[in-house]
């Protein structure tokens, strides 16, 4: 039920940590045990098909993230509205900008009601108003629904506004926590 920030210099292991937590990578040693549904939002465009429309990609990406089709149908309008893509949703993704794809991916993940949401620097490509909206949504998901968010960012203002605790990594090791 809190937002955990992960910071460190480039190459410190932040993205690798999220990939291990998200089941994308296996740890080279030691066990990982997660008893909840994890939704990784690691790279813009992961789980998208460029030739399909935004609508079709909501269901494709949602399936990749483990979100049930009935839940996606129930939240479809909220996803499209949050992503601010009402006038583009029927266009193929190949015509979307990077920011539009990022907004769609984030909207799908955040509306999938994950117990643990992994967010890796995804807000870096969004405009300032969407970044603010996304930060507010991550905060409300944590506070209002008791969900956990693990947020990697180089943007210290976002980390300060959003996170209740922070892990500092250096060369794959935790050097500070609190």
C-alpha positions as CSV (number, residue, x, y, z in Angstrom):
1,X,0.0,0.0,0.0
2,X,2.9,2.4,-0.5
3,X,4.9,3.9,-3.3
4,X,8.5,2.8,-3.3
5,X,11.0,4.8,-5.3
6,X,14.1,3.2,-6.8
7,X,16.9,5.6,-7.7
8,X,20.5,5.3,-8.8
9,X,22.8,6.2,-11.6
10,X,22.6,4.7,-15.0
11,X,23.6,1.0,-14.9
12,X,23.0,0.7,-11.2
13,X,20.4,-2.1,-11.6
14,X,17.1,-0.3,-11.4
15,X,15.5,-1.7,-14.5
16,X,17.0,-5.1,-13.9
17,X,15.4,-5.1,-10.4
18,X,12.0,-4.3,-11.9
19,X,12.4,-7.0,-14.6
20,X,13.2,-9.6,-11.9
21,X,10.2,-8.5,-9.8
22,X,8.0,-8.6,-13.0
23,X,9.2,-12.1,-13.9
24,X,10.9,-10.9,-17.1
25,X,14.4,-11.9,-15.9
26,X,15.4,-14.6,-13.5
27,X,17.8,-13.7,-10.6
28,X,21.3,-15.1,-10.9
29,X,21.1,-16.1,-7.3
30,X,18.6,-16.0,-4.5
31,X,14.9,-16.6,-4.5
32,X,12.1,-14.1,-5.4
33,X,8.7,-14.7,-4.0
34,X,5.7,-12.5,-4.8
35,X,2.2,-13.6,-3.7
36,X,0.3,-10.9,-5.6
37,X,-0.6,-10.0,-9.2
38,X,2.3,-7.9,-10.6
39,X,1.8,-5.5,-13.5
40,X,5.1,-4.4,-15.1
41,X,5.1,-1.2,-17.1
42,X,8.7,-1.4,-18.1
43,X,9.2,-0.2,-21.7
44,X,7.0,1.9,-23.9
45,X,5.4,-0.3,-26.5
46,X,6.0,-3.7,-24.9
47,X,3.0,-5.9,-25.6
48,X,1.7,-3.6,-28.4
49,X,1.2,-4.5,-32.1
50,X,1.8,-1.5,-34.4
51,X,-0.7,-2.6,-37.1
52,X,-3.6,-2.9,-34.7
53,X,-5.8,0.0,-33.5
54,X,-5.5,1.5,-30.1
55,X,-8.7,-0.4,-29.1
56,X,-7.3,-3.7,-30.2
57,X,-4.1,-3.0,-28.4
58,X,-6.0,-2.3,-25.2
59,X,-7.1,-5.9,-25.2
60,X,-3.8,-7.3,-26.5
61,X,-1.7,-5.4,-24.0
62,X,-4.2,-6.1,-21.2
63,X,-3.9,-9.8,-21.9
64,X,-0.1,-9.6,-21.8
65,X,-0.4,-7.9,-18.4
66,X,-2.8,-10.6,-17.2
67,X,-5.9,-8.4,-17.1
68,X,-9.1,-10.3,-17.8
69,X,-11.1,-9.3,-20.9
70,X,-14.2,-8.6,-18.9
71,X,-12.3,-6.2,-16.7
72,X,-10.8,-4.4,-19.8
73,X,-14.3,-4.1,-21.3
74,X,-15.7,-2.6,-18.1
75,X,-12.8,-0.1,-17.8
76,X,-12.4,0.6,-21.6
77,X,-13.8,4.1,-21.5
78,X,-11.8,5.0,-18.4
79,X,-8.6,3.8,-20.1
80,X,-9.2,5.8,-23.3
81,X,-10.2,8.9,-21.4
82,X,-7.2,8.7,-19.1
83,X,-4.9,8.3,-22.0
84,X,-6.5,11.2,-23.8
85,X,-6.8,9.3,-27.0
86,X,-10.5,9.5,-27.8
87,X,-10.0,10.8,-31.3
88,X,-7.1,8.4,-32.1
89,X,-8.3,5.1,-30.5
90,X,-9.4,3.5,-33.8
91,X,-6.2,4.4,-35.6
92,X,-3.3,1.9,-36.0
93,X,-0.6,2.3,-33.3
94,X,2.0,2.9,-36.0
95,X,0.5,6.4,-36.4
96,X,0.8,7.1,-32.6
97,X,3.7,9.2,-31.3
98,X,5.9,7.7,-28.5
99,X,4.0,9.8,-26.0
100,X,0.6,8.5,-27.2
101,X,1.8,4.9,-26.9
102,X,3.2,5.6,-23.4
103,X,-0.1,7.2,-22.3
104,X,-2.0,4.2,-23.6
105,X,0.3,1.7,-21.9
106,X,0.2,3.5,-18.6
107,X,-3.6,3.9,-18.8
108,X,-4.0,0.1,-19.4
109,X,-1.7,-0.9,-16.6
110,X,-3.1,1.5,-14.0
111,X,-6.7,0.6,-14.8
112,X,-5.9,-3.1,-14.5
113,X,-6.0,-2.8,-10.7
114,X,-2.7,-4.6,-10.2
115,X,-1.8,-5.4,-6.6
116,X,1.8,-4.4,-7.4
117,X,2.5,-1.9,-10.3
118,X,6.1,-1.7,-11.5
119,X,6.8,1.6,-13.3
120,X,10.1,2.2,-15.0
121,X,10.8,5.8,-16.1
122,X,7.7,5.6,-18.3
123,X,6.8,9.2,-17.5
124,X,9.9,10.6,-19.1
125,X,8.3,10.8,-22.5
126,X,5.0,12.3,-21.4
127,X,4.2,16.0,-21.3
128,X,4.1,17.8,-18.0
129,X,0.3,17.7,-17.6
130,X,0.2,13.9,-18.3
131,X,3.1,13.4,-15.9
132,X,1.2,15.2,-13.2
133,X,-1.9,13.2,-13.9
134,X,0.0,9.9,-13.9
135,X,1.7,10.7,-10.6
136,X,-1.7,11.6,-9.0
137,X,-3.2,8.4,-10.3
138,X,-0.3,6.3,-8.9
139,X,-0.7,8.0,-5.6
140,X,-4.4,7.5,-5.5
141,X,-4.1,3.8,-6.5
142,X,-1.7,3.3,-3.5
143,X,-3.6,5.4,-1.0
144,X,-7.2,4.7,-2.0
145,X,-6.9,1.0,-3.0
146,X,-3.9,-0.2,-0.9
147,X,-1.9,-1.1,-4.0
148,X,1.9,-1.1,-4.1
149,X,3.7,0.9,-6.7
150,X,7.5,0.5,-7.3
151,X,8.6,3.5,-9.3
152,X,12.0,4.0,-11.0
153,X,12.8,7.5,-12.0
154,X,15.7,10.0,-12.4
155,X,13.2,12.8,-11.8
156,X,13.8,13.6,-8.1
157,X,10.7,15.9,-8.0
158,X,8.5,13.0,-9.0
159,X,10.2,10.8,-6.4
160,X,9.7,13.4,-3.7
161,X,6.0,14.0,-4.5
162,X,5.0,10.4,-5.0
163,X,7.2,8.0,-2.9
164,X,6.8,7.1,0.8
165,X,10.2,5.3,0.8
166,X,13.2,5.1,-1.5
167,X,15.8,2.5,-2.3
168,X,19.2,3.8,-3.7
169,X,21.0,1.3,-5.8
170,X,24.6,1.2,-6.9
171,X,26.0,-1.6,-9.1
172,X,23.1,-3.9,-8.2
173,X,23.4,-3.4,-4.5
174,X,21.1,-1.5,-2.1
175,X,23.3,1.3,-0.6
176,X,20.5,3.1,1.3
177,X,16.8,2.6,2.1
178,X,14.3,4.7,3.9
